[in-house]
Amino acid sequence: MLDLQFFKMSASGNDFIIIDNRDGRVYDNFKEPKEFVVKVCRRNHSVGSDGLILIEKSAMCDFRWRFFNADGSEAEMCGNGGRCAARFAYINGIAKEKMSFETIAGIIKAEVDDARVKLQLTSPTDIKLDYPVGLEDKEIFLSSVNTGVPHAVLLADDVDHMPVEELGRLVRYHKAFGEKGTNVDFVQIVDKKNVKIRTYERGVEAETYACGTGAVAAGVILKAKGLLKSPMNILTRGGETLKVYIDEEVYLEGVTKIIYVGKLHEEALM
């Protein structure tokens, strides 16, 4: 029996396994986290999740995190995962309501109000608007931005009928986005304050119910193009509406849920 407690949490339909690893016990049991992450994130055969978060000690912030996608790759940032991590840290006495934590993308600030978490992301970079990308049989125009991780943003008249899996996969691996590729967001403007979004997420390699950094990416691009003003309501595929603030600082706000708390059994890794 593994004495490894974890929280299963969800934000906007993105689900995560979160482990307090400040004592390094994950590394005591598993020298290489990638194999551990892949096995635990398997749906039907193990806990199952979009990603796994390790909470670790930090010399400059309340804590440091390591975020892994379900395929074992380590990502710079995850907005919805960040919101869950912040609430986890508050519940477990690791941080107070207002906190900061280290990520590969930089220092992230968060504020917890019961189940609702407001996350300040790093400033967006590499904003490029309306440029052509050649696919196998056509050319499309898109915009891109890095909101902690890279995102390509495509505007659509009706996201419900977009081929998110097919087109998302082609754009995700396109040479224009380098070896690591990009996340791909399909965005529809509903009115002056409301936006619908669907995201093909790298690392998961499929459409997810939501993507926090993708919601922010949509907001950044729409404001840069002069189409909408901040704040914006971003309606996710999972049904939750995220609030995005794009001003001098960038914030993502929404509800988090604790699904259950458990201990990992060794058979979960078989």
C-alpha positions in Angstrom: 0.0 0.0 0.0 1.3 3.4 -1.0 0.9 6.0 1.8 0.3 8.8 -0.8 -2.7 11.0 -0.2 -4.1 13.1 -3.1 -6.9 15.4 -3.9 -9.0 15.0 -7.0 -10.2 18.5 -8.1 -11.9 20.0 -11.0 -12.3 23.5 -12.5 -14.6 24.1 -15.5 -14.5 20.4 -16.3 -10.7 20.1 -16.3 -9.8 17.6 -13.6 -6.5 17.3 -11.7 -4.7 15.0 -9.2 -3.0 17.2 -6.6 -0.3 15.9 -4.2 1.5 17.7 -1.4 5.1 16.8 -2.2 6.8 19.2 0.1 8.5 16.3 1.9 9.6 14.8 -1.5 7.9 11.5 -1.0 6.9 11.2 -4.6 10.6 11.3 -5.6 11.3 8.7 -2.8 9.0 6.3 -4.5 9.3 7.3 -8.2 12.7 8.6 -9.4 11.1 9.6 -12.8 7.8 11.4 -12.4 6.8 11.0 -16.0 6.0 7.3 -15.8 4.2 7.8 -12.5 2.1 10.6 -14.0 1.1 8.7 -17.1 0.0 5.7 -15.1 -2.0 7.6 -12.5 -3.7 9.9 -15.1 -5.1 6.9 -17.1 -8.9 6.9 -17.1 -10.7 3.7 -16.4 -7.4 2.0 -15.2 -6.3 4.4 -12.5 -7.5 7.7 -10.9 -7.8 9.5 -14.3 -7.3 13.2 -15.0 -6.2 15.8 -17.4 -3.1 16.5 -15.4 -1.2 16.0 -12.1 0.2 18.8 -9.8 2.9 18.4 -7.3 3.0 21.1 -4.5 6.6 21.7 -3.4 8.6 24.0 -1.1 9.7 27.4 -2.3 12.2 29.9 -0.9 10.5 32.9 -2.4 6.8 32.1 -2.5 4.2 30.2 -0.5 4.9 27.1 -2.6 6.3 25.9 -5.9 4.4 23.7 -8.3 5.2 21.2 -11.0 2.4 20.7 -13.5 2.3 17.6 -15.7 -0.1 16.9 -18.6 -1.7 13.4 -18.7 1.0 12.3 -21.2 3.7 13.0 -18.7 5.0 16.2 -20.3 5.7 19.0 -17.9 4.0 22.3 -18.8 4.9 25.8 -18.0 1.5 26.8 -16.8 -2.2 25.8 -16.6 -4.8 28.3 -15.6 -7.5 26.0 -14.3 -4.9 23.8 -12.6 -3.5 26.9 -11.0 -6.9 27.8 -9.5 -7.2 24.3 -8.1 -3.7 24.4 -6.7 -4.4 27.7 -5.0 -7.5 26.3 -3.3 -5.7 23.1 -2.3 -2.9 25.2 -0.7 -5.4 27.3 1.2 -7.4 24.3 2.4 -4.3 22.5 3.6 -2.8 25.5 5.4 0.1 25.9 3.0 -0.9 29.4 2.1 -3.4 32.1 3.2 -6.3 33.5 1.0 -3.9 35.7 -0.9 -0.8 33.8 -2.1 1.9 33.4 -4.7 3.5 30.4 -6.2 6.4 29.5 -8.5 5.8 28.0 -12.0 8.1 27.6 -15.0 6.2 30.5 -16.6 7.0 32.8 -13.6 5.4 33.7 -10.3 1.6 33.5 -10.2 -0.6 35.3 -7.7 -4.0 34.0 -6.5 -6.8 34.9 -4.2 -9.2 32.3 -2.8 -12.8 33.2 -1.9 -14.4 29.9 -0.7 -14.7 27.8 -3.9 -14.0 30.7 -6.2 -10.4 31.5 -7.1 -9.0 34.6 -9.0 -5.6 33.9 -10.6 -3.2 36.6 -11.8 -1.3 35.2 -14.7 2.0 36.4 -16.1 1.8 39.1 -18.8 1.0 37.7 -22.3 3.9 37.7 -24.8 4.5 36.9 -28.5 1.1 38.4 -29.6 0.7 37.9 -33.4 -2.6 38.8 -35.2 -4.2 37.5 -38.3 -1.4 35.6 -40.1 -1.7 32.7 -42.6 -0.8 29.1 -41.8 -0.8 26.6 -44.7 -2.4 23.2 -44.0 -2.5 20.1 -46.1 -5.3 21.3 -48.5 -5.9 25.0 -47.5 -4.7 28.1 -45.9 -6.2 29.5 -42.7 -5.7 32.7 -40.8 -5.2 32.8 -37.1 -3.7 34.7 -34.2 -1.4 33.5 -31.5 -0.2 34.5 -28.0 1.7 33.0 -25.0 -0.3 33.2 -21.8 2.1 31.1 -19.8 1.9 28.4 -22.6 1.5 29.0 -26.3 -2.0 29.3 -27.9 -3.3 29.6 -31.5 -6.7 31.4 -31.6 -9.1 30.9 -34.5 -12.3 32.9 -34.7 -15.4 31.0 -35.8 -19.0 31.9 -36.6 -20.3 28.7 -34.8 -17.8 26.8 -32.6 -20.4 24.1 -31.9 -19.9 22.8 -35.5 -16.1 23.3 -35.8 -14.0 20.2 -36.4 -12.0 20.8 -33.2 -10.3 17.4 -33.0 -9.3 17.3 -36.7 -8.3 20.9 -37.3 -6.9 21.3 -33.8 -4.5 18.4 -34.3 -3.3 19.9 -37.6 -2.6 23.3 -36.1 -1.2 21.9 -32.8 1.7 20.1 -34.6 2.3 22.8 -37.4 5.9 23.7 -38.0 5.0 27.4 -37.4 4.8 26.6 -33.7 8.1 24.8 -33.3 9.0 21.5 -31.8 6.7 21.8 -28.7 3.7 22.9 -30.7 0.7 24.9 -29.4 -2.7 24.7 -27.9 -5.5 25.6 -30.3 -8.6 27.7 -29.3 -11.7 28.0 -31.4 -13.5 31.2 -30.4 -17.0 32.6 -31.1 -18.1 36.1 -30.1 -21.7 35.9 -28.8 -22.1 39.6 -27.9 -20.1 42.5 -26.4 -19.3 40.7 -23.2 -19.7 37.0 -23.9 -17.5 34.5 -25.8 -17.8 30.8 -26.5 -14.6 28.7 -26.7 -13.5 25.2 -27.4 -9.9 24.1 -27.0 -7.7 21.3 -28.4 -5.1 20.9 -25.7 -1.5 19.7 -26.2 -0.4 17.2 -23.7 -3.9 15.8 -23.5 -3.9 15.6 -27.3 -7.7 16.0 -27.5 -10.4 18.6 -26.8 -10.9 19.3 -23.1 -13.9 20.7 -21.3 -12.0 23.9 -20.6 -8.6 25.5 -20.6 -7.8 28.5 -18.4 -4.8 29.8 -20.3 -6.9 29.3 -23.5 -9.7 31.5 -22.1 -7.1 34.2 -21.3 -5.6 33.8 -24.8 -9.0 34.4 -26.3 -9.5 37.5 -24.3 -6.0 38.9 -25.1 -6.5 38.4 -28.9 -10.1 39.7 -28.9 -9.0 42.9 -27.1 -5.9 43.3 -29.2 -8.1 43.1 -32.3 -10.5 45.7 -30.9 -13.4 43.4 -30.9 -14.2 43.2 -27.2 -13.3 45.1 -24.0 -12.4 43.7 -20.5 -13.8 42.0 -18.5 -15.2 39.2 -20.7 -17.2 36.1 -19.9 -15.8 33.0 -21.5 -18.2 30.1 -21.8 -16.4 26.8 -21.8 -17.3 23.5 -23.3 -17.8 22.1 -19.7 -20.6 24.7 -19.1 -18.9 27.0 -16.7 -18.4 30.7 -17.5 -14.9 32.0 -16.7 -14.3 35.7 -16.2 -11.2 37.1 -17.8 -9.7 40.5 -17.1 -7.3 41.9 -19.7 -5.9 45.2 -18.4 -2.5 46.2 -17.2 -2.6 42.9 -15.3 -4.3 39.7 -16.5 -6.7 37.7 -14.3 -8.7 34.5 -14.6 -11.6 33.9 -12.2 -13.9 30.9 -11.7 -15.2 28.2 -9.4 -13.2 25.1 -8.3 -14.5 21.8 -7.0 -13.1 19.1 -4.7 -14.2 15.8 -6.1 -12.7 13.5 -3.5 -9.6 12.9 -1.2 -8.0 9.5 -1.3 -4.8 7.4 -0.9 -3.2 5.9 -3.9 -3.0 2.1 -3.9 -0.1 0.3 -5.6 -2.5 -1.4 -8.0 -3.3 2.0 -9.5 0.2 1.9 -11.1 -0.2 -1.6 -12.6 
